[in-house]
Amino acid sequence: MKKSIAMLLALVLCLSLCACGASGKANPFDAFMDSGNTASQDDNNEMIEFENTIVADDMDVTIDLCRVEEISSVTFHNCVEKGDWIFDVRSVAIEVSEDGKNFERVFFGEYPGMQESDRNGLYVHKQTFAPVKARYMRIMASPENVMPDWHPGKGYPAFLFVDEIVVN
């Protein structure tokens, strides 16, 4: 069964990420902090609430599938806009649980740091693992903790903007 959870974040749309660059702010933290709450729907048109306050920190999302399901992959999309300090993911961990308390890690992956020549835009990350039965899934993703020397924000942490998580 496919569960698609679209977390529609106001600042996630790549076309609207000009807020920092267009305003001339040297530090995008001011533009991205306290961005508010959003909600989304799953494929059954059931409302799933997702509270979001954007910080330069790891993503840690726990999803309740409402019943035990067999799952074997997680795909998520994240938007990259290097000029606005929004970088690609550096690591992803996926854990599953039937009770929401005792989680077992089923996936861990690390990804290379972004290069100055890497494109801006939407990046799709699909993680696959041996099929498991679970009701709860925890997805943790880390952004670039220290931006590289080639970036004007070198030494600062990058933001990670995830706009969709698909569980199969």
N, C-alpha and C positions, 0 to 999 in steps of 0.2 A: 504494500500500500504506500502510495506516495503522499507525503505530507509536505506541502510547500508553505513556508512561513516567510512572508515578505515584510520585512521591517522597513517601512517607508519613512526614512529619516529626512527631515526638511533640508538638511545640509548635505545629504548624500548624493543628490543628483549632480552629476559631473557638470552639467550646464550651469548650475547655480553656484558653483564653487568660486566664482570670481569675487565674492564679497571681500576677501582679504586683499587680493592683488589690486582690485579696482579702487579700494578705499585708501590704498597707499600705506596701510599699516605694516610696520616692519615685523611685528610679532603677531601671528594669527591667533594666539591664545585668547585674546580679548574677543575676537569675533566668534570663536567656537564654544566658549564656556557657557554653561547654563542654557543650552539650546532648547530645553523643554521636553515635553512628553509626546509620544506618538502611539498609535495603535495600528494593528493590521488584522487581516483575515486569512484563514487557511483555505484550502480547496473546498471545504464543506461550508464555506461562508460563515464559519463560526468566528466570532471576534476573539482575538488574542491580544491582550494588552502587553505593551512593551514600553517600560519607562526608560528614557534615555537622557542622560546628562553626559555630554561629551567631555572627556578628559583625556590627556595624553597618558593612557594607561592600557593595560591588557583588556581585551574583550573576554568576558566570562558570562556565557548565556546558558541557562538550564531550560530545556524544553520538556514539557509534560505532553506526551503523545496521547494521554487519556486512557490508554490501555496498552497492554504488552503487545509489541509488534516485532517482527523480524526486520532488522535493518542491517545494511551492509555498506552504506556510503553517505557522505555528507558533502554537499557542494555549497560554497558560498561565493558571493561576488563582493569585491571591494573596489572602491573607486580610488584611483591614484591621481593626485595633482601635486606634483613635487614642489612647485612654486608656492603652494599654500601649506606646505609642511605635511601633506597627506601622502604617506608612503604605503608600499605593499606590506603584506604580512611577512614576518621573519620566522615564526614557529606556530604550529597548531597542535593542540592535544584534544582528543575526543575520549570521553568517558561515558559509560552507560550504567544504568541501575534499574532494577525492577521495583525498588521500594523508595527511591528518592533520597536515601541516606548512605547506602554503601555503593560506591561507584568503582568501576573497574575500567582501567585505561585500555582502549582498543586501537588507538592510533596516536602516533606522535611523528611529526615531520618538521624539518627545518628547511628554510629557503634562503637563497643567497640575498645579500644586501643589494639594494637598488644602485644602479649606475647612473651617472648623469645623462647618458644616452638612452636610457630606458624610456619608453613612451608613457605619456599620461593616458588615463582612460580607465575603462573597466577591466579588472583582472578576475578570472574565474579559477577557483581552486576546488578540485574534486579530490576528496580523500576516500579511499576504499579500504575495507577491512573484511575479515572473515565474518559471515553472517552471525548475528547475535540477537537474542531476544531481550527487549528492554522496554520499559515504559518511559523512563527519563533519560535524556541525553544532555550531557554537559559539553559545550564547545568552548575552548579557551584558545585565543589567538593573541599573539604578541606583535606589536609594531616594532619598527626600528627604535631601539632605546636611545641611541646617540646618532644623530644625523652625521653623514660623512663630511670630510674636509671640503669637498667640492660644492657643498650646499651653503647658501647664506645663513642658514640656521644651524650650522655645524655646532655640535656639542649639545644641542637640545634634543629632547625626545620628539619623535614624529607622531602624528595622529593616524588612526586606523578607522576608516569609514566602511562599514559592512552594510549592504543594503538588501541582501536576500540570503536566506539559509534554506536549503532544500535537503530533506532527509528521505532517503530511500531504503 
